[in-house]
C-alpha cells in the first residue's frame, strides 16, 4: 500500500471521489466533503481521539475551514505540497520531510 501522500493524491485526484474528498479549484487545499466516508477510502481522519487530524498534521498540513455552495467544509492546506507538487517526489518524501516543508 502506498504511503499517506501518494494515497492522498490518488484519492483526492480521482473524480469518482469528488463527493467525499477532492482538491479545491486552485489545488492548494484538500477538501473533506464527507468525513464519514473519507476513512473508507483509506485516509485516516482521527488521531489520538482528535477528530479530523489524521495524518495530515503529521505531514505539515494545517486545518482550514472553507465554504462551498453554501456549506461549511473542512480542508487541509500545506505551504508547499499541493495538487501541482511533482508526483514522482511523493514516494520518497517522509512525514518528517513533509512537516519541514510545511513549516
VMD Tcl script that builds the backbone (N, CA, C; Angstrom):
set m [mol new atoms 309]
animate dup $m
set s [atomselect $m all]
$s set {name element resname resid chain x y z} {
  {N N UNK 1 A 0.842 -1.178 0.000}
  {CA C UNK 1 A 0.000 0.000 0.000}
  {C C UNK 1 A 0.889 1.245 0.000}
  {N N UNK 2 A 0.581 2.222 -0.862}
  {CA C UNK 2 A 1.409 3.434 -0.903}
  {C C UNK 2 A 1.314 4.213 0.404}
  {N N UNK 3 A 2.302 5.083 0.624}
  {CA C UNK 3 A 2.314 5.926 1.810}
  {C C UNK 3 A 1.173 6.932 1.794}
  {N N UNK 4 A 1.085 7.703 2.857}
  {CA C UNK 4 A -0.017 8.649 3.020}
  {C C UNK 4 A -0.125 9.646 1.868}
  {N N UNK 5 A 0.964 10.301 1.505}
  {CA C UNK 5 A 0.892 11.347 0.475}
  {C C UNK 5 A 0.515 10.803 -0.901}
  {N N UNK 6 A 1.167 9.725 -1.398}
  {CA C UNK 6 A 0.732 9.194 -2.695}
  {C C UNK 6 A -0.732 8.746 -2.673}
  {N N UNK 7 A -1.152 8.131 -1.563}
  {CA C UNK 7 A -2.542 7.677 -1.441}
  {C C UNK 7 A -3.486 8.881 -1.425}
  {N N UNK 8 A -3.117 9.926 -0.694}
  {CA C UNK 8 A -3.937 11.135 -0.644}
  {C C UNK 8 A -4.110 11.735 -2.039}
  {N N UNK 9 A -3.013 11.862 -2.776}
  {CA C UNK 9 A -3.073 12.434 -4.125}
  {C C UNK 9 A -3.923 11.574 -5.051}
  {N N UNK 10 A -3.772 10.261 -4.937}
  {CA C UNK 10 A -4.540 9.343 -5.785}
  {C C UNK 10 A -6.036 9.472 -5.494}
  {N N UNK 11 A -6.391 9.463 -4.216}
  {CA C UNK 11 A -7.799 9.508 -3.825}
  {C C UNK 11 A -8.415 10.879 -4.099}
  {N N UNK 12 A -7.725 11.959 -3.724}
  {CA C UNK 12 A -8.265 13.312 -3.916}
  {C C UNK 12 A -8.333 13.690 -5.394}
  {N N UNK 13 A -7.466 13.101 -6.207}
  {CA C UNK 13 A -7.451 13.408 -7.631}
  {C C UNK 13 A -8.403 12.575 -8.466}
  {N N UNK 14 A -9.022 11.574 -7.860}
  {CA C UNK 14 A -9.943 10.688 -8.578}
  {C C UNK 14 A -11.328 11.341 -8.633}
  {N N UNK 15 A -11.814 11.685 -9.831}
  {CA C UNK 15 A -13.107 12.367 -9.947}
  {C C UNK 15 A -14.277 11.576 -9.356}
  {N N UNK 16 A -14.150 10.254 -9.266}
  {CA C UNK 16 A -15.247 9.468 -8.693}
  {C C UNK 16 A -15.378 9.684 -7.184}
  {N N UNK 17 A -14.370 10.285 -6.557}
  {CA C UNK 17 A -14.407 10.553 -5.113}
  {C C UNK 17 A -14.804 11.987 -4.776}
  {N N UNK 18 A -15.191 12.789 -5.766}
  {CA C UNK 18 A -15.412 14.226 -5.561}
  {C C UNK 18 A -16.471 14.556 -4.510}
  {N N UNK 19 A -17.390 13.638 -4.235}
  {CA C UNK 19 A -18.401 13.882 -3.209}
  {C C UNK 19 A -17.912 13.495 -1.817}
  {N N UNK 20 A -16.674 12.976 -1.745}
  {CA C UNK 20 A -16.085 12.547 -0.476}
  {C C UNK 20 A -14.845 13.378 -0.148}
  {N N UNK 21 A -13.919 13.448 -1.103}
  {CA C UNK 21 A -12.665 14.190 -0.925}
  {C C UNK 21 A -12.203 14.686 -2.290}
  {N N UNK 22 A -11.675 15.896 -2.328}
  {CA C UNK 22 A -11.210 16.458 -3.605}
  {C C UNK 22 A -10.302 17.649 -3.322}
  {N N UNK 23 A -9.599 18.069 -4.360}
  {CA C UNK 23 A -8.833 19.314 -4.281}
  {C C UNK 23 A -9.791 20.466 -4.548}
  {N N UNK 24 A -9.535 21.616 -3.941}
  {CA C UNK 24 A -10.319 22.802 -4.279}
  {C C UNK 24 A -9.918 23.239 -5.695}
  {N N UNK 25 A -10.660 24.160 -6.312}
  {CA C UNK 25 A -10.374 24.530 -7.707}
  {C C UNK 25 A -8.941 25.004 -7.973}
  {N N UNK 26 A -8.297 25.657 -7.009}
  {CA C UNK 26 A -6.924 26.123 -7.231}
  {C C UNK 26 A -5.879 25.066 -6.889}
  {N N UNK 27 A -6.312 23.961 -6.278}
  {CA C UNK 27 A -5.395 22.857 -5.998}
  {C C UNK 27 A -4.505 23.037 -4.788}
  {N N UNK 28 A -4.836 23.992 -3.921}
  {CA C UNK 28 A -3.976 24.201 -2.756}
  {C C UNK 28 A -4.592 23.710 -1.444}
  {N N UNK 29 A -5.822 23.195 -1.497}
  {CA C UNK 29 A -6.493 22.670 -0.302}
  {C C UNK 29 A -7.139 21.332 -0.636}
  {N N UNK 30 A -6.903 20.334 0.223}
  {CA C UNK 30 A -7.620 19.063 0.124}
  {C C UNK 30 A -8.907 19.249 0.916}
  {N N UNK 31 A -10.044 19.104 0.248}
  {CA C UNK 31 A -11.343 19.337 0.871}
  {C C UNK 31 A -11.965 18.000 1.269}
  {N N UNK 32 A -12.317 17.874 2.557}
  {CA C UNK 32 A -13.010 16.685 3.044}
  {C C UNK 32 A -14.500 16.989 2.987}
  {N N UNK 33 A -15.169 16.448 1.989}
  {CA C UNK 33 A -16.578 16.751 1.759}
  {C C UNK 33 A -17.470 15.908 2.666}
  {N N UNK 34 A -17.163 14.624 2.787}
  {CA C UNK 34 A -17.944 13.709 3.624}
  {C C UNK 34 A -16.997 13.003 4.588}
  {N N UNK 35 A -16.932 13.507 5.804}
  {CA C UNK 35 A -15.971 12.996 6.786}
  {C C UNK 35 A -16.187 11.527 7.121}
  {N N UNK 36 A -17.428 11.072 7.098}
  {CA C UNK 36 A -17.698 9.674 7.429}
  {C C UNK 36 A -17.185 8.720 6.360}
  {N N UNK 37 A -17.217 9.146 5.118}
  {CA C UNK 37 A -16.795 8.271 4.020}
  {C C UNK 37 A -15.301 8.354 3.714}
  {N N UNK 38 A -14.629 9.397 4.179}
  {CA C UNK 38 A -13.199 9.559 3.897}
  {C C UNK 38 A -12.401 8.376 4.427}
  {N N UNK 39 A -12.695 7.935 5.629}
  {CA C UNK 39 A -11.958 6.816 6.230}
  {C C UNK 39 A -12.110 5.543 5.404}
  {N N UNK 40 A -13.265 5.341 4.788}
  {CA C UNK 40 A -13.492 4.153 3.963}
  {C C UNK 40 A -12.597 4.148 2.727}
  {N N UNK 41 A -12.098 5.318 2.337}
  {CA C UNK 41 A -11.205 5.412 1.177}
  {C C UNK 41 A -9.740 5.202 1.558}
  {N N UNK 42 A -9.467 5.017 2.841}
  {CA C UNK 42 A -8.096 4.746 3.271}
  {C C UNK 42 A -7.346 5.949 3.797}
  {N N UNK 43 A -8.048 7.041 4.085}
  {CA C UNK 43 A -7.424 8.219 4.681}
  {C C UNK 43 A -7.946 8.328 6.106}
  {N N UNK 44 A -7.048 8.273 7.059}
  {CA C UNK 44 A -7.430 8.378 8.467}
  {C C UNK 44 A -7.862 9.801 8.776}
  {N N UNK 45 A -8.993 9.945 9.475}
  {CA C UNK 45 A -9.460 11.284 9.835}
  {C C UNK 45 A -9.428 11.512 11.338}
  {N N UNK 46 A -8.879 10.573 12.089}
  {CA C UNK 46 A -8.750 10.793 13.528}
  {C C UNK 46 A -7.334 10.463 13.958}
  {N N UNK 47 A -6.887 11.116 15.005}
  {CA C UNK 47 A -5.541 10.890 15.524}
  {C C UNK 47 A -5.577 11.119 17.025}
  {N N UNK 48 A -5.315 10.090 17.777}
  {CA C UNK 48 A -5.330 10.186 19.236}
  {C C UNK 48 A -6.641 10.787 19.741}
  {N N UNK 49 A -7.739 10.424 19.097}
  {CA C UNK 49 A -9.044 10.893 19.543}
  {C C UNK 49 A -9.397 12.303 19.127}
  {N N UNK 50 A -8.520 12.987 18.436}
  {CA C UNK 50 A -8.800 14.352 17.986}
  {C C UNK 50 A -9.350 14.274 16.568}
  {N N UNK 51 A -10.638 14.544 16.449}
  {CA C UNK 51 A -11.309 14.394 15.174}
  {C C UNK 51 A -10.696 15.288 14.088}
  {N N UNK 52 A -10.659 14.794 12.868}
  {CA C UNK 52 A -10.236 15.490 11.649}
  {C C UNK 52 A -8.731 15.706 11.498}
  {N N UNK 53 A -7.922 15.187 12.387}
  {CA C UNK 53 A -6.487 15.425 12.252}
  {C C UNK 53 A -5.806 14.375 11.399}
  {N N UNK 54 A -6.016 13.107 11.718}
  {CA C UNK 54 A -5.397 12.037 10.962}
  {C C UNK 54 A -3.918 12.262 10.749}
  {N N UNK 55 A -3.462 11.906 9.599}
  {CA C UNK 55 A -2.050 12.035 9.266}
  {C C UNK 55 A -1.717 13.389 8.649}
  {N N UNK 56 A -2.719 14.204 8.411}
  {CA C UNK 56 A -2.477 15.497 7.774}
  {C C UNK 56 A -1.484 16.354 8.563}
  {N N UNK 57 A -1.742 16.532 9.849}
  {CA C UNK 57 A -0.849 17.379 10.661}
  {C C UNK 57 A 0.549 16.800 10.734}
  {N N UNK 58 A 0.640 15.489 10.783}
  {CA C UNK 58 A 1.940 14.834 10.839}
  {C C UNK 58 A 2.753 14.998 9.572}
  {N N UNK 59 A 2.121 15.506 8.510}
  {CA C UNK 59 A 2.802 15.769 7.240}
  {C C UNK 59 A 2.865 17.267 6.936}
  {N N UNK 60 A 2.600 18.104 7.948}
  {CA C UNK 60 A 2.759 19.548 7.776}
  {C C UNK 60 A 1.556 20.293 7.236}
  {N N UNK 61 A 0.414 19.619 7.122}
  {CA C UNK 61 A -0.798 20.297 6.668}
  {C C UNK 61 A -1.422 21.035 7.848}
  {N N UNK 62 A -2.098 22.130 7.548}
  {CA C UNK 62 A -2.835 22.832 8.595}
  {C C UNK 62 A -4.320 22.820 8.236}
  {N N UNK 63 A -5.129 22.779 9.268}
  {CA C UNK 63 A -6.578 22.687 9.120}
  {C C UNK 63 A -7.151 24.032 8.698}
  {N N UNK 64 A -8.043 24.017 7.720}
  {CA C UNK 64 A -8.729 25.231 7.283}
  {C C UNK 64 A -10.220 24.929 7.142}
  {N N UNK 65 A -11.024 25.938 7.296}
  {CA C UNK 65 A -12.463 25.817 7.090}
  {C C UNK 65 A -12.789 26.632 5.851}
  {N N UNK 66 A -13.536 26.022 4.935}
  {CA C UNK 66 A -13.897 26.716 3.697}
  {C C UNK 66 A -15.403 26.616 3.485}
  {N N UNK 67 A -15.908 27.487 2.653}
  {CA C UNK 67 A -17.320 27.432 2.299}
  {C C UNK 67 A -17.424 27.085 0.824}
  {N N UNK 68 A -18.317 26.149 0.518}
  {CA C UNK 68 A -18.522 25.735 -0.864}
  {C C UNK 68 A -20.010 25.498 -1.077}
  {N N UNK 69 A -20.587 26.211 -1.994}
  {CA C UNK 69 A -22.004 26.094 -2.325}
  {C C UNK 69 A -22.882 26.201 -1.076}
  {N N UNK 70 A -22.549 27.152 -0.213}
  {CA C UNK 70 A -23.333 27.392 0.986}
  {C C UNK 70 A -23.083 26.432 2.135}
  {N N UNK 71 A -22.158 25.493 1.960}
  {CA C UNK 71 A -21.829 24.528 3.015}
  {C C UNK 71 A -20.467 24.856 3.604}
  {N N UNK 72 A -20.330 24.623 4.904}
  {CA C UNK 72 A -19.033 24.762 5.557}
  {C C UNK 72 A -18.342 23.404 5.486}
  {N N UNK 73 A -17.134 23.381 4.932}
  {CA C UNK 73 A -16.377 22.141 4.765}
  {C C UNK 73 A -15.016 22.274 5.433}
  {N N UNK 74 A -14.452 21.129 5.775}
  {CA C UNK 74 A -13.119 21.097 6.372}
  {C C UNK 74 A -12.098 20.781 5.295}
  {N N UNK 75 A -10.959 21.404 5.392}
  {CA C UNK 75 A -9.902 21.156 4.429}
  {C C UNK 75 A -8.547 21.167 5.104}
  {N N UNK 76 A -7.548 20.779 4.323}
  {CA C UNK 76 A -6.169 20.749 4.805}
  {C C UNK 76 A -5.291 21.410 3.766}
  {N N UNK 77 A -4.441 22.318 4.229}
  {CA C UNK 77 A -3.579 23.085 3.329}
  {C C UNK 77 A -2.128 22.943 3.777}
  {N N UNK 78 A -1.248 22.797 2.800}
  {CA C UNK 78 A 0.192 22.689 3.055}
  {C C UNK 78 A 0.867 23.856 2.348}
  {N N UNK 79 A 1.902 24.373 2.942}
  {CA C UNK 79 A 2.609 25.525 2.367}
  {C C UNK 79 A 3.247 25.201 1.023}
  {N N UNK 80 A 3.695 23.956 0.818}
  {CA C UNK 80 A 4.411 23.579 -0.400}
  {C C UNK 80 A 3.696 22.468 -1.176}
  {N N UNK 81 A 3.206 21.475 -0.467}
  {CA C UNK 81 A 2.597 20.316 -1.126}
  {C C UNK 81 A 1.165 20.653 -1.515}
  {N N UNK 82 A 0.909 20.613 -2.821}
  {CA C UNK 82 A -0.424 20.869 -3.342}
  {C C UNK 82 A -0.637 19.985 -4.567}
  {N N UNK 83 A -1.761 20.156 -5.237}
  {CA C UNK 83 A -2.101 19.303 -6.381}
  {C C UNK 83 A -1.020 19.349 -7.468}
  {N N UNK 84 A -0.241 20.411 -7.524}
  {CA C UNK 84 A 0.765 20.579 -8.570}
  {C C UNK 84 A 2.150 20.085 -8.157}
  {N N UNK 85 A 2.277 19.561 -6.949}
  {CA C UNK 85 A 3.555 19.030 -6.463}
  {C C UNK 85 A 3.941 17.830 -7.326}
  {N N UNK 86 A 5.212 17.701 -7.719}
  {CA C UNK 86 A 5.632 16.586 -8.587}
  {C C UNK 86 A 5.330 15.221 -7.952}
  {N N UNK 87 A 4.493 14.445 -8.618}
  {CA C UNK 87 A 4.071 13.145 -8.086}
  {C C UNK 87 A 5.237 12.197 -7.855}
  {N N UNK 88 A 6.257 12.285 -8.701}
  {CA C UNK 88 A 7.400 11.370 -8.567}
  {C C UNK 88 A 8.192 11.627 -7.282}
  {N N UNK 89 A 8.003 12.774 -6.660}
  {CA C UNK 89 A 8.715 13.084 -5.414}
  {C C UNK 89 A 7.945 12.642 -4.167}
  {N N UNK 90 A 6.672 12.296 -4.320}
  {CA C UNK 90 A 5.850 11.956 -3.162}
  {C C UNK 90 A 6.313 10.689 -2.454}
  {N N UNK 91 A 6.667 9.655 -3.220}
  {CA C UNK 91 A 7.056 8.373 -2.624}
  {C C UNK 91 A 8.258 8.497 -1.708}
  {N N UNK 92 A 9.194 9.351 -2.051}
  {CA C UNK 92 A 10.420 9.463 -1.255}
  {C C UNK 92 A 10.326 10.535 -0.165}
  {N N UNK 93 A 9.194 11.202 -0.067}
  {CA C UNK 93 A 9.023 12.275 0.910}
  {C C UNK 93 A 8.484 11.696 2.222}
  {N N UNK 94 A 9.303 11.711 3.256}
  {CA C UNK 94 A 8.874 11.192 4.560}
  {C C UNK 94 A 7.959 12.205 5.246}
  {N N UNK 95 A 7.258 11.740 6.271}
  {CA C UNK 95 A 6.401 12.642 7.045}
  {C C UNK 95 A 7.228 13.773 7.647}
  {N N UNK 96 A 8.420 13.439 8.113}
  {CA C UNK 96 A 9.302 14.444 8.720}
  {C C UNK 96 A 9.710 15.500 7.689}
  {N N UNK 97 A 10.058 15.048 6.476}
  {CA C UNK 97 A 10.427 15.989 5.411}
  {C C UNK 97 A 9.236 16.861 5.012}
  {N N UNK 98 A 8.062 16.244 4.907}
  {CA C UNK 98 A 6.856 16.990 4.553}
  {C C UNK 98 A 6.532 18.021 5.628}
  {N N UNK 99 A 6.739 17.635 6.883}
  {CA C UNK 99 A 6.499 18.549 8.004}
  {C C UNK 99 A 7.447 19.743 7.923}
  {N N UNK 100 A 8.703 19.466 7.598}
  {CA C UNK 100 A 9.701 20.532 7.466}
  {C C UNK 100 A 9.317 21.495 6.338}
  {N N UNK 101 A 8.849 20.950 5.216}
  {CA C UNK 101 A 8.430 21.790 4.092}
  {C C UNK 101 A 7.235 22.667 4.470}
  {N N UNK 102 A 6.390 22.155 5.341}
  {CA C UNK 102 A 5.188 22.880 5.731}
  {C C UNK 102 A 5.407 23.955 6.771}
  {N N UNK 103 A 6.595 23.964 7.395}
  {CA C UNK 103 A 6.853 24.954 8.457}
  {C C UNK 103 A 7.266 26.285 7.892}
}
mol reanalyze $m
mol bondsrecalc $m
mol representation Tube
mol addrep $m
